[in-house]
Amino acid sequence: MMALLMLLLSQIACHAHVFRHYVRDPQPPVHKYHKLGDFIIGAVVSLTFIVSDPLTFDTEPPPVVYQDLSILTKHYQHILALAFAVKEINKNSQLLPNFSLGFHIYDSYFNAKRTYRATTQLISTSDRFMPNYKCGIQNNLIAVIGGLDAQTSLHMANILDIYKIPQIIYGSAPEINDKSPGLSFYQMAPNDDLQHVGILSLLVYFSWTWIGILAMDDDRGERFVRAIIPAFSNRGICFAFIEIFPKINYSAEHENQLNQAAKMYEVVTASNANIVVFYGVSYSVLFLLWFPHISEFGVQKSYMNQLKGKVWVMTTQMELSVLNYQRNWNLTLLHGALSFTTHTQELHGFQDFIQSQKPLSNQEDGFLMDFWQHVFNCAFPNRIQDQIVGVMCTGKEKLQNVPGPFFEMNMIGHSYSIYNAVYSVAYALHAMTASNLGQKARMDRSKTMLSLQLHRFLRRVSFNNSGGDYISFDENRRLLVGMDIINWITSSNLSFHRKKIGRMAHETFLGERLTISKDAIVWHSWFNQVQPISICTEHCQPGTSKKVKEGEPFCCYDCIPCPDGKISEKEALVLGIFLKHHNSPIVVANNRNLTYTLLVSLLLCFFSVFLFLGRPKKVTCLIRQTAFGIIFSVVVSCVLAKTITVVLAFLATKPGSKMRRWVGTRLTNSVLFFCSLIQACICISWMWTSPPFVETDTHSVSEEIILQCNEGSVIMFYSVLGYLGFLAIISFSVAFLARKLPDTFNEAKFITFSMLVFCSVWLSFVPTYLSTKGKYMVAVEIFSIFASSAGLLGFIFFPKMYIILLRPELNKREQLIRRKC
């Protein structure tokens, strides 16, 4: 009883500390939030920057005297996630029935000295700084969570590894080289390799091959650049620029940092790359926010033009945070950014827990009042001794009214990692205490023994959290976790909204790892809500080849005409060859414009297949059959016009023939227009009277619900097919009669074979289509489209391709006027 009383008194003494949070305070970091428990979880979080000599800004000063310009209030949610998890666990009588969890929280200040001091404080006695001694009352420290950046985690690991205390890292994990000891940390966030693959997959998905890189000036930034250059280059991606930006700190060298930012601003603005990959730590986004405001800091350059819209691709470390002096800044620069974040789920009760935090009633949370004053830009009269100039805090302000860059109500990635970290420790502790090894460790009361046994169970932890996610570590102590892809939506008044638009699965996931809802993305207003294109040089047109520019990346090239006798082997190949030999006799003799129209229509026929693929939607169901009918009617009309041209050309050669006045483009254009117009009228009538729609079929398969397109009016559907068949039969008949007309370039015999294939395919289509259901009906129609289109393309154009490419001696005017005997 006396021991318990002494423990309570020591904890009360801890709360008696004056909660000063000035970053220049030379005193050691104070633990701000303290809960009692049988087992203690330590946490070293990063809430502030270390400030040695704060800047004096030329902008309008804040309305309140009490303001610390370096506080990152966004990180306060990390603390709440820790407290929320511990509260849930202690209420769960099934998880730790005989024990409770407590926690200490220390601020690292992103500073090595203070991080070492805070970590050592965790393993000291509860009321004084005496590491490695058993004098006084000690808590059972079983695990430490932190830190947010890799350097902080490494400083902590150097001490914690001595005592074999598990360290669970919720931010970036430090790189371990051959000389490093076997540091005992567990990684909750996705590793860098997965992020590299995710960024590369995203760039390839959108065909972005011309990008810029901004990386932070530290070891991890350097490793990032070294890793992505060969990997990205192998996939055809080039770099418009690679810039290293400095770490943000408020020191006497701030003018030099601003000049560096100004130079970087110039590089980004001058580049025609629309995609910039941004790699840094959690607060690195602050660097980007300077760009539109550099002139306000006294940096005047002649090149300060308006920054063009860019798509910023962020890594998981970064959050959109702002400092107090940036309260009135514009965030539209980041509108439309794509950010990889640790996969998150909304947790039941978390927002209620956040809203329950009140600074006047929750005295044990030493962070809360400082946080409150910063997010609401007000001051508590008992917190400062100076006169209050601005608004006074009431403690009744609503956190849901705080702009997103200062604080978010929804669970963010780092907070979710902390939540899962606490539960991982709890489940490992549950398994350990239920075993004989756990009982032996508790009897031994040795911290080292307790920690060693906890390691064993922590490696094998496996559970589903309250959000439904599966939590488990791989053999390298990394959480099997994927990444969410977030679209940042911002506006000028600090409005910020996260929109989840995709997912990158973890390494062991089987199947498609990258999934994106492309239509859900909101792009920067610069792009007028059209997917940005980011390439160095437009694709070369058919008939031209690439010539790499000397001294430029391989993505940048000139398009030069192909040499005589050579053709380009890529891009819309047949059409390219005909365009290349635009003035050759074989192309001229067969009506060039009609040939091009037929080729483009056949290309659209192949593309129309995509309307039949994928999940049925209202738009695709509405247009797929009409698009198919109109496009194919144009194709068959072109074939009919070409056949009529052959017949008229033969008849016009007879002496005194009156058919000469019909030879020309007027007749062929009229045939093409009126034949296609009739089909278009049928389709419009179909859309007007009984359009297709999406329906669910619950009868075909008893165990499944099938989503399919109902064609609306069956009569109109077969009217479209019937008219198409009518045109095909006429074309086949005319071509068959003209197949023996004497002419070297006579297309009639080739058209005969092509229309024979076309008619055979669609005649067999009707009974097959009627005898199938569901997805098999769609498959039959897709096959028919492919087969008929390929037949027309092959029989009509491949003979000409043979002459153009392999028998150029036959592609002469003399061959055009020669007659067969």
Beta strands, then each sheet from edge to edge (+ up, - down):
strand 1: 33-35
strand 2: 39-45
strand 3: 101-107
strand 4: 141-145
strand 5: 167-169
strand 6: 185-187
strand 7: 210-216
strand 8: 238-245
strand 9: 275-279
strand 10: 311-314
strand 11: 338-342
strand 12: 378-379
strand 13: 391-392
strand 14: 462-464
strand 15: 470-472
strand 16: 483-490
strand 17: 496-504
strand 18: 514-516
strand 19: 544-548
strand 20: 557-561
strand 21: 693-697
strand 22: 706-710
sheet 1: 1+ 3- 2- 4- 5- 6-
sheet 2: 8+ 7+ 9+ 10+ 11+ 16- 17+ 18-
sheet 3: 12+ 13+
sheet 4: 14+ 15-
sheet 5: 19+ 20-
sheet 6: 21+ 22-
end
